[in-house]
Amino acid sequence: MRNHPPLVELRAVSKTYGQGHAEVHALHDVSLVADTGEMVAVMGPSGSGKSTLLTIAGTLEDPTSGQVLIGGQSLASMPRSAKARLRRQTIGYVFQDFNLLPGLTAAENVSLPLELDGMSARKARVAALRALDGLGLENRAGHFPDQLSGGERQRVAIARATVGQRKLVLADEPSGALDSVNGEAVMRLLHSACKNNAMTAIVVTHDAQLASWADRIIFIRDGRITDQTIPAVGPESLLTVEPEK
Amino acid sequence: MSVRHAMLALLSEGSSYGLHLREEFEARTGDVWPLNVGQVYTTLQRLERDGLVASEGDEDGPGAQKMFRITQDGARELDTWLRTPPDLSSPPRDELVMKVLIALRVPGASVSEVIQAHRRYLVELMQQWTRIKEDADPADLSLGLAVDAELFRLDAVVRWLDAADARIKRVTADAAPADTPAAATTPAPPHTSVIESLPRMPLTTNRKVRTRR
């Protein structure tokens, strides 16, 4: 029995774009639950509907049918202003191409969403510096995005997505533009945010190595969830193989 | 993997006893490839027979141990081995590839389901390796590199499954009748008809193949 509702729940969500011959069924009857502290990866080929799933879970789009609940609260009955507040306060987004504002420093990029949500500039800056510090970017706070490496830019984007009281991080191919070592660092940070800050992350990727950082991996194909991984007994089993004879 | 050359590599750092070599080998490979003592001593005896290592001391008597050192020939052999790429020119007889190829031919078999069953298993294994990496000391390079090697190996197989899935789906869509435009976007039906429409693939080959490990 659950004591709390899951942080994110999609109930029989479908999404259709266009009409008639141009109709495209991006999602069919998708149900998904992600708990607090859980990192879920969604794997599937291009065009399978995984990014649509993310935008709907992130309240950026409405489903054609079905329900989305965040913290047990249905979005269908939520006024637009409340939905916008939920997006600002609860959900952070990480994109493949970082989406940092080029005219702002790293610290300003991170503090901006807090200021937009009404926090004083001074408090927002303190929170931003703390977030950057936690990701090893204390010496990069005053740098502009074009003065940062790809890996550093994505860490700034993660700081922006996790700063404040956010509970949910949605990441769309967050390591797609990075090499494997920097990609791993990004996934390590996201997983750590889930475990240490009781956040929930849904990460869309086609890369099995990056998905393997998740607690659970959901496979999507042609807009339908087809399968998911079963939690392993324990990684130590891999290190107790019989010696070679 | 060549235990023989791993022993030479360890001895290139200095003389050592067999038991110590075994401990060092396991530590250097992040405990991913355990060895038994018998294998270590058999390997050392063969290296000594071939003049690649030499020993001092006597194994006779309680508690006595032989000290092994690398010879000049052994050092040359190690250097040559390090620079020689392993033979990857012939494809191994891969059971997974065979299963997918066979699934294409079995009436009623869903190839996409077969592929997904293998994909899920591989990704679950990758999750276990990643947990090991996550828990490991970042300074433990041996473990990090050994786990990376395993992750990249498994990832390559997953990529092959993804490519196979996409290729089969494309051929299926091309083979679908023109009056079923949704065929490309709806889940593939049981693949009996699909298999019949696919080119007949040879399941055996005359090419000489090596057995993996």
Interface residues (C-beta under 8 A of the other chain):
Chain A: H21 V24 H25 M43 P45 R188 H191 H206 D207 A208 Q209 A211 S212 W213 A214 I217 F219 R221 D222 G223 R224 T226 D227 Q228 T229 I230 A232 G234 P235 E236 S237 L238 L239 V241 E242 P243 E244 K245
Chain B: V3 D31 V32 W33 P34 L35 N36 Q39 S112 Q116 R119 R120 L122 V123 E124 L125 M126 Q127 Q128 W129 T130 R131 I132 E134 D135 L151 F152 L154 D155 V158 R159 D162 D165 A166 P181 T185 T186 P187
